Amino acid sequence: MSKINPEFADTLAKYGAFDITACFNCGTCTSICSLSDEDNFFPRKMIRASVLGQTDKIDSSLEPWLCYYCGECSTSCPREANPGELMMSLRRYLTARYDWTGLSAKFYTSKLWELGAIILLALFVLVMFILFAGPMDTTLTDQGGVKLNTFAPAKVVHIADWLMAASLVFFLTGNVFRMYWRTIVKDESVKIPFKLYFTEAWKFVFHFATQWQFSKCGDKIDDGEKKKEKTSTYWIIHLFLMTGYVLLLIMIVGFLNWFQTEEIHPWWHPQRLLGYYATTGLFVGLIYFTVQRIKKSSEKAKFTHYTDWTFLVLLFLTTLTGIMVHIFRITGLPYATYYIYVIHLMVLFPMLMIEVPFSKWSHLAYRPFAIYFSNVKIAAKKIKK
């Protein structure tokens, strides 16, 4: 039997939820949810577990990650218990539970901790440039561009990128393993045949690459073409933002020597086209989601945790300074290029080191893994039958 923790409501409130006791377990949220089915019965189960403080049930559940927060459950709740926001808070809570370092809990429950970490990491980058940066060469290339690699050699920066990427993989892999241990290994209700981990693996790749579940939100509610258009727009823009972010990360970590060159390529060169796609995806997504949160034009945008704004601000500054570096470099403005490049990395480094393994962007890994693990368990149960 699950233990009951009457203080859990106070704990969860630190992650964004509020008055979870308003729910009287009518089940409207589950009946209206497009993503709830006979195998994953949410959000009702998670709300009940939260009200009772059954933390072991919550820790072992994949359901909070299977919710993509269309908001229909909250708008339809007769008690205004906001089940959609509760599920969002549970995702933050579980992110902290998976994190073996304890940093996620600090960042999600303390503005001072998150701001302090950002400042500390930014200062670290600044000190590295002060100690190891090359000369600020004001002579231009034959094409009139800035000699950025004289100041910050791509080979050296690339090594730093690989060290950063190794750190991100180390932390995030450890956290995903803890998620796997809690939701699969400790679940004694089903035994997983080893081959299922391979036969179901394509679903992780598919959902990570397409974010397909977003496109299904709201399908049970037929409000005509306007409703379908809103769902489609949200999914496409979210996909655009995500692919732009991932593409930029791949270019920086994997192909910096090709991406950060002193040669000024024509606008149609793949190097610039890929950069323009990534930048456009980031800006379109940032504008869309920022406007939504300011105007509170959708249910999911009515309640914003401070970490949501931190993520948007860091991503905006990273994108803006990256564009400025590109413009200053190709137009031959040496000092502007060098100083903005330093500022760019002072924002980029904290954003990646905090958001990817410990905060908002870790959800990009947890959600497709949750779908993958859920399908593995479902397939195993079918074999058992």
N, C-alpha and C positions, 0 to 999 in steps of 0.2 A: 504494500500500500504506500502511496506517495505521502511524504511528509508535508504538513501544511505550515507555511511561514506567513503569519499575519502581517509581518513588517515588509513583505515584498512589494506592496503597493508604493511604499515610500521609496524603496530602492529603484523601482521602475520609473517613478516620477523624475528621477535625476536624468533619465535617458529620454525624457520627452513626454511620456504618457501622463494622463491626468484623470482623476476620479474614475478609475476602472470599476468601482463598485456600482456605478450607475446602471450597468448591464443587469437585466433580470432573465437572461438566458432564453430569450424567445426564439432564437434561431433565424431571424430575418436575414442577418448578415450572411449566413452560410447559404441560404436558399437563393440569394440574389447574386452570389459571387460566381463569375464566369469561370474561374479557375478551380473552384472546389468541385470535387467528385467523390465517388464512393471509396476511393483509395486515400484521398487527402481531404479530410472533412474540416475545413477551416473557413472563417476565423473563430467560429464558436468555441471549439475545443481549447484554443489558446487563450481566449478571453476567460473562460472558466478556470483554466489552470492558473492564470495570472491573478484572478480574484481570490482564489484559495491559496495562492503562494506556493503552488506545487512546482518548485524550481527544477526538480529532477525530470519531470515531464517536459518542461520547457527546454532544458538543456539537451535532451535526447531527441527533440522534435526537429524536423526539417520544414515544417509548415510555415513558419514566419518567412522563410526564404522563397517559398513557392507563391507567396502573395506579391503582386506587382503594383499594388496600391492604385487601383483605378478610382477608388473613392466612393463607389456605389454603395458599399456597406455602410459607410458613415452617413451619407445623405438619406439612406432608407431606415436608419436606426430610429425606432420610436422613442428611445430614451436619450438620444444624442450622446451615446457613450463613445462615439468615434472609434469604432473597431479598426478602421484603416490606420489611424494614427497609433493605436496600440500596437499593431503589427509592426509598424515602422520602429517604434520604441523597442520592441522585442528584438528586432534585427540589430539595433545598436547594442542592446544588452548582450546578445549572443556573440557579437563581434568582440566584446570585452571578455566574455567567458572563454572564447577560443584562444585568445591571446595569452601566451604563457609568460610574456614579459610584464603584464599588468599595465602597459602604457595606454592601451585602448580605453580602459576604464578611467584612467587619469584624464585623457583628452576629451572623453565624452561627458565627464562630470565636472570638469574644472576648466573654465576659460583661461585662468592663469597658467595652468599646465600647458595647454595647447599653444597659447601665445608665447610663453617662455621657450617652448621647444622650437617654434618657428624662428624666433630671434636668435637662439643659440646656434641653430644649424646655419642660418644666414650669416652670422658672424664667423662661423667656421670657414665658409666659402670665401668670405672677404679676407680673412687671415691667410688662407692658402694663396690667394692672388697677390697679396702684399709680399709674401715670402718667396713665391716661385714664378710669378708671371714674367714674361719676356719684356723687352723694350717696347715702348709705344712708338712704333715707326710711323712717321708722318708722310713718308714718301709713298706714292701710289703705285699700283701695278700698271702694266702696259695698257690695261683696259680701263684704268681710272678707278679701280677698286681699292679698298683698304686691305693692308696686309695683316689680316686678323690672326693668321697662324704664326706670325712672328711674336705677337703678344701672348696668344694662348694656343700653342701647337696642338693640332688636332690629335696627334698620336698620344700626347700626354693627357689631354682631356678625355680621350677614348679609354685610356687605362682607368682613369677615375670613374668613368661611366660604368665600366665593367665591374669595378669594386662596388659601386652603388647598386648595380643590378644584382650582383651576388648577394648583397645584404638583403635586398628586397625579396629575392627568392628564398633565402634562408628563413626570414621571419614569416613570410606568407605561407611557405610550405609547411612549416611547423604548426601554424595556426589551422591550416586546412586538415592536417593530420589529426589534430585534436578534435576538429569537427567530425571527421570520419570515425574516430574512436568513440565519441559520445553517441553518435547517431546510428552507427552500423555495428561496430564490434561489441558494444555493451548491450545491444538489443538482442535479447535471448529469444524473442518470439519467432525469429526466422533465421535459418542458416543459409548463407550465401554461397552457392557453388562458384568456384574460382573463375570459371569460364565466363560468367556473367559480367565480370568487370571489364572484359574485352568486348563482348557482344553489345553491351550497352554504352560503350565509351563514345561512340559517334554522337550520342545525344548531348554530351558535354560540349563537344566541338561545335555542334549545330547551334545550340542555344547561346553559347558564348559569342559566336560569330554573328548571329542574327537578332538576338534579344527577342525571339519570336513570341514569347509569352506576353510581351507588352501589346502586341497586335490583337490579342484575344480578350483583353480587358473590356468589360462592358457588353459582351456579346449577348448576355441574357436580357439586357434592357433594350427594348426596341423603341427608340425615340426617333426613328427615321434616319435619313442620310446625314443630318447634322451631327448626330451622336457618333456615327461611324467615321465621319470625317475628322472629328476631334480625336478619336482613338488612333486613327491612322496617322494623323499629323504628329501626335506625341511620340508614337513608335518610330516614325521615320527620323524625326529630329534627334531623338535619343540615340538612334543607331548612327546617325551622321556624326554626332558629338563623340560617341564611343569609338567609332572607327578612326576618326581624326586623331583622337588622343592616342590610341594604340599604334597607329601608323607613325605618328611623331616619335613615340617612345622607341619603336623599332628602328627608325632611322637614326636616332640619337645614340642608342646603345649598340646597335649592330653595324651601322654604316656611316659613322661620323666622318671617317676619312673621305668618303664620297660626298657627304652632305655639307661639311664645313670646308670649303675650298676657297682659294683666292681667285680662281677663274670665275668670271662672270658668264654664266651660260645664258643662251637666249631663253625667252619666256616659255617656249614650248619644250624645253629640255625636260626629261623625266624628273630630274632632281628638283626643278622648280615647280613642276606640275604637282608632284606628290606633296611638296611643301605647301603649295597653295590649297590643295584639297584639305590637308590636315588643318591648316589655319582657318579656312572657311568653315569647316565642320565645327571647330571649337568655338568660333565667334557666333555662328548661327545658334548653336546649342546654348551658349552662355546668354545671349540676348533673350532667347525664347524663355528659358527657365528663370532668369532674373526678373523679367517682366511679369511672368506668372506669379512669382513670389511677392513682388511689390503690389500687384493689383489683387492678389489672392483670387485669381480668376478660376481656379479649379479646387476641388476638395483637397487634393494632395498638397496644394500650395498654401492652404490657410494657416497651417501650423509649421513654423520653420525653426528647427533647432539651430543653435549658434554654429555648430559644426557644418551645417549646410551652407551658411553664408561664408564661413572660412574657406571652404572648398571652392565656392564660386569666385571669391575674391582672388585667391591664389591662382586659380586657373586663368582668370581674366588678366592678371598682371603678367603671368608667364607668357600668355599669347601676345599681349600688347608689346612687351619688351622684345619678344622674339621678332615681331614684325618690324619694330624700330631698328633692331640690329641689322636686319636684312636691307632695309631702306638706306640706312646710313652707310653700310658697307659698299653697296653697289653705286651709291652716289658720291663716294669718296670723301667721307667725313670721319677722319681717323679718331679724334678724341671722343666724339659722340659715340662711335662704334665701340670703342674700348670700355668706356664707362657704363654704357647700357648693357654690354655683354656681361659685365660683372654683376650688375643688378639683376639681369635675366637669370643667371645661375644662382644668385642669392635667393630668388623666389622659387625657381624650379626645383632645387635640391630639397628644401624643406617640404614642398608640396608632395614630391614623390616619396620621400622617406616617412612622412606622416600619413598621407592619404592612402597609399597603396597597401601597406601591411596592417595599418592600425585604425583606419577610419573609413570615410565614404567610399573610396575607390576599391576597397577590399571586397565590397559587395559584388563587383564584377566577377570575382572568383567564386564567392560563396553561393551565389544564385545558380549558376550553371552546375556547380558541384552538387548542390541540393537536388536539382532536377535529376542529375545522373544517379546519385545515391538512391533517390526515391524510386526511380525506374528499376534499379538493381534489386531493391527490396520487393517491388511489385512482381517482377519477373520470377524471383525466388519463391514467392508465395504461390504463384501459378504452378510452378513445377511441383511444389509440395502437395498441391491439391490433386 
